Amino acid sequence: MLHSSSFYQSLRQTVSDLTTTPCKIELDVLPLDSVDMYGEPDKNSAYSLAGHVEVKLTPPTSLLYDPPATEERFLLESLVLTFEGQSELLSPNTGYAACRLIEFSQELIQGEPVEIGHFWDENLRDPQRWLIAFNLVVPGWLPPTCYTSFGSGTREEPEISYRLSAKATYRDMRPGSSKSLRSMCYGYSTLPSTQTTTSPASVVKINRYTLPSAPDTLITSEFPRFPFHSVEYAGSVRGTSSDIPTDILSKLRVLAYLPEHIPTDCESFPLFLRLRPEGLSADERRRLRLPDFSVSATQTEISRAAMSSKYASKWPVPPPSEQPPKKPLRTRRSDVRDYEAGLLLSAPSSTTARHSFSILPRSFPDTFALHSADNGHAFADAAFDDTNTWVQMRLEVPVRQVLMNEKRIEQFEDLPVPTLRPTENGPILTVFHSLDVALTCTYDTSEGADNEEKLATDELRLTLPLNFVRVPRRSTVYSAPVAVLPSATAAEASCPSIPTSPPSFSASYSTLPPPSMPYAQALPAYSQLYHSNGMLREDPTPLPRYTRNPEDAEDLPPPPVVCKQTPPTKLPLSTVRSVSEASAEPSA
């Protein structure tokens, strides 16, 4: 009878071991926030990326019945946090292109291993969690996170992305018998076996902002109400033909003023042009006319089938031996299945493609009239003998966010939609912006006053660079109105007879209150708080210790009583260093 009872107990224990899922450790990386970088990329700057690695201990479970009370102990020997960044681009002209931007790891457990464990009774089977803090130093040269938008924006695929993942190495301090499911899964009988577990990748967003100019520095700017200072471009314009004498065109002096940076969320940006005939006689000025001019602004995207060699030599990216396909990326876009299966082939690595889009709305006028018929010889005015007399043109250039007809967005559900991007020289995709001003110039080549006019026409082009940037969100956004023109296609203005008279179509700024100071002016700069390697600087003027006012202490309410219920636990079973000594506290 005893032999039969012993047999059934052994059989029951064996079935219980085979149907019980052992206790396991799971990881999850929880970054606290995104990384906000400022200014131009810099190899000598660094930023802080802080967060927690959640270590979760799940209790054993059984398929047949609730497992009995048990105690589990694990020795956490290593916890490695890996930060990686990559760039991917999918284009019909270049195919699928990918490169690795950065990859480094940091060990979070320094010194001796850390023991974690918990006792579960029959009733409370909740998982136990520990949060281990980390603080990574992220280099300041990394490009910001960006995505490719499809259709109406409901679907996005990453172009430049960053991820964090963790890998733990641990040992079971309570190995099971050789006949248990634990031993069959992990392959040990009496000695602890080393096991590993990896967390899913957590997305990290990197932003790059440009701080607006200080309000006191905008007093000398041509656009004092725009958040960035103006930049002057001086030079002579060049023609496309030789109908007009070269010495005449070379003496037409042009000054152009544009903002140094333009926020991508602005509705428009100001343009200020000044021109005058420099060193021309009165007769030559009489013959010279500027009937009209036009303005165009474009966004040009240059995509590549591989990382740019200039980018690889400028920034410390991983060597070619660590680039795909020699070392594949751990995570890839979801729309590259056709290339992975070999249904579509990528172009050679030296392939590049260029696409240009107009950033002006369709309602923007094609031309603006400058010299009207009644004032056709305005350059002949004696006021131009004064070197301070200029023809001044002010214009608000509107900007659109979607660089295509918005009525056709529904047709692009499976195709990327061109949108306004920041100006950036990326590893695979380069985006730059330009503004073209085309001046129609005519010159009377007839000899003598009694001869009929012979007008030679030429188009003078002036190409100016634009720099679109992202700025931190603030309460006031620049939105100056576009000039109200008398015609939908043209506007007329007269040359000034005195230096201070502006053209009639110059846009006037609305009388809005001054923009609120951005938070960057209220808080100290990053370089004042941290060194270039990310270490915290010592505060030279620390705040005094807080002391309570005795007069206010008499009427203070009693402190609230907080009750916290915790499950029953046992004391540690060994003298191995606990998690609390490693600054990781368990949370219920």
Secondary structure, 3 states (H helix, E strand, C coil): CHHHHHHHHHHHHHHHHHCEECCEEEEEEEECCCEEEECCCCCCCEEEEEEEEEEEEECCEECCCCCCCEEEEEEEEEEEEEEEEEEEEEECCCEEEEEEEEEEEEECCCCCCEEEEEEECCCCCCCEEEEEEEEEEEECCCCCCEEEEECCCCEEEEEEEEEEEEEEEEEECCCCCCCCHHHHHHCCCCCCCEEEEECCCEEECEEEECCCCCHHHHHHCCCCCCCCCEEEEEEECEECCCCCCHHHHCCEEEEEEEECCEECCCCEEEEEEEEEECCCCHHHHHHEEEEEEEEEEEEEEEEECCCCHHHHHHCCCCCHHHCCCCCCCCCCCCCCHHHHCCCCCCCCCCCEEEEEEECCCCCCCCCEECCCHHHCCHHHCHHHHCCCCCEEEEEEEECCCECCCHHHHHHHCCCECCECCCCEECCCEEEEEEEEEEEEEEEECCCCCCCCCCEEEEEEEEEEEECEECCCCCCCCCCCCCCCCCCCCCCCCCCCCCCCCCCCCCCCCCCCCCCCCCHHHHCCCHHHHECCCCCECCCCCCCCCCCCCCCCCCCCCCCCCCCCCCCCCCCCCCCCCEHHHHCEEEEC
